[in-house]
């Protein structure tokens, strides 16, 4: 069994390069088309998809619903899969963050795994809520060895997981793991999901 980690489709804030985080922004027209195209692509996989889970944010739910509709299965919302909460930085661009919050941005940029934006989460905070969700889903579908599970989430979630599993410095995540909208990352369900297993 594999988890198919999916980044949601495009939003207007993606186009404007605004930091979305926990702000609930819907898909735009392109994002809706991307979600439908992804659903079609996934339907061609040799391994069947038996479940679709999404974060509670609308852009993820809309993407997941397009996929679940294609497979005629229920799309389930699961708390914990939401995008990183960027606190006071949400709604503005990174250039503005650097100019308005120079000290906070520098500290966060150098150690984003443990530092957090003002009023927001660190990437370690994110991992501490995402990993238990994946563990629970693995246990729930333990008998589904010959099928895959779609998990529609957000770029920071997927990049943080890839950084953790590959022992990549978190400040390199954008360079190594930047994801386009509706990108799919396959994760073996037997991957060790205990954060203590990985280097600090």
N, C-alpha and C positions, 0 to 999 in steps of 0.2 A: 504494500500500500504506500502511496505517496500523498503528501500534501502538495497541492498546486497553489502556491502563494501568488495571488493576483493583485497587482496594483490597480486601483480604480481607473475609470476613464477620465478624459480631459474635462476641466472646469474653466470658467472664465478667469479665475484667480491663477490657475496654472499659466494661462496665456499672459496675464499681467505680471507674472512672477511674484505674486503676493504670497506671503507665508500663510498657509491655511490652518495647519494644526488642528485644534479641536473645533474651529469654526465650521459650521455646517453649511457647506456650499454644494449646490446640486451640479450634476453633469450639464455641460452645454450641448449644443446640437452635435458637435463633433464627438463628444464623449459618449453620447447615446449610440451613435453609429459605431464607434469603437467597441462598445460593449456587445452590440449585436454581432459584429464581425468576430470578436473573440469567442462568443458562444458557438458560432458556426465552426470556427477552427477547432475548438475543444470537442465538438461532436464527431470529429474525424479521428480522434484518438482510438487506438486499439483497446486500451484499458477503459472500462466503463467508469463513469462518475456517478457516485451514489448519494452524495450530499454536497450542499453548498451552504457555507457559513459566511457571514459578513460582519463588519463592524456596524455600529449603530448609526454612523454618519451617512447622510443621504447619498453622497457620491459613491460610496462603497455599496450601499443597499441597491441603488439603481443598477450598478454593474452586476451585482450578484443576481438580481431578479431577472436580468436578461439571460444570464446563463441558466438559471433554474428553470425558466420558461422553456428553453430549448430542450431540456432534459425531462420536462414534466415532473419535477420534484420541488419540494417546498424549500424556499430560501429562508434560512434561520439566522436571526440576529443574535450575536454573542457579545456581551460586555467584555471589554479587555482588549479588543482588537483595534481600538481607535488609534488615530494618528497621534504622534507626540504632541503634548500640550506645550505650545511655545509661549504661553503667557502673554506678556505685553508686546511681544514681537508679532503677534498675529495680525494680519491685515496690511502689513507694510512689506517693503522689499528688503533684501539683504543689504543693499547699499545704504538704505536709511537706518537699518539696525546698526551698522558699523559707525555711522555718523552720530546717531543719537545715544547709543549705548556702547561707547568705545571700550571702556574697561570691562564691562560685563561680557561683551562679545569676544574680546581677546581671551578671557579666562575660559569661556565656554568653548571657543574654537580649539584651544590647546588641550582641553580635557573634557570633551563633550560627553564622555560616558558617565561621568559623575557630577559635572557641573550642570546647572540648569538655567534657562533664561529666567528673567524676573517674573515670578508668578507662574512658572511652568515646570516641566518635568526634565529630568536627565534621561539619557538613553538607558541607563541602568534601571531607572524607575519603570521605563517602558518595558524592558525585558522581564522585569519581575511581575508584570501583569500579563504579558503575551505568552510567555513560556507555560504557565499553568493552564491557559486555555488550550494550547496545543496538546499538552499532556492529557487533559480531560477528553479531547476529541479522539486522541489515539486510543484511549481506554474504551470510549463509547463505541468505536468502530473496530475493536480488536479482532472481530470475526471476519472483517471485510478485506482479507489479504489480496484478493484479486480485483480490487477496485480502488479508485482514487477519490480524494476529497478536495473540493475547491474551498479555499479560504481567501475571501476578498478583503484586503486590508489596504495599507498605505505605504508609501515609499520609505519613510523612516523606520517603520516596523520591519520591513523586509531587509533593508540595509543593515539595521542593527543585528538582526538574526545572522545574516551572512558574516558580518564582522566578528560576532561572537564565535560562530562555528569554525571560522577559518583563522581565528586568533589574529585578525587584522586590526591594527591601530584604528580607533574610531575616527580619528581626524582624516583618515584616508578613505572613508566609506564612499564619499561622493566620487572620488577619482576612480575607485575600483568597481563600485556597485550601483552607480546611478541608473535609474530605471525609467524607461518611457511609460506613458500611460498604457494600461492593460498589458504590461509585461507579465510573464508567468515564470516563476522560479520553482523548480521541482525540489522537494525536500523529502528524503526517505523518512518514513514514519518511525523507523527504528533509530533515528538520530538521537543522540544523548541530549535530553532537554533539561538537564540539571545545570544551572548556571555555575555551580561550584566546580563543575568538571573542567571549566575553561580557565585560561590564564586571566588574571586580573589586569 
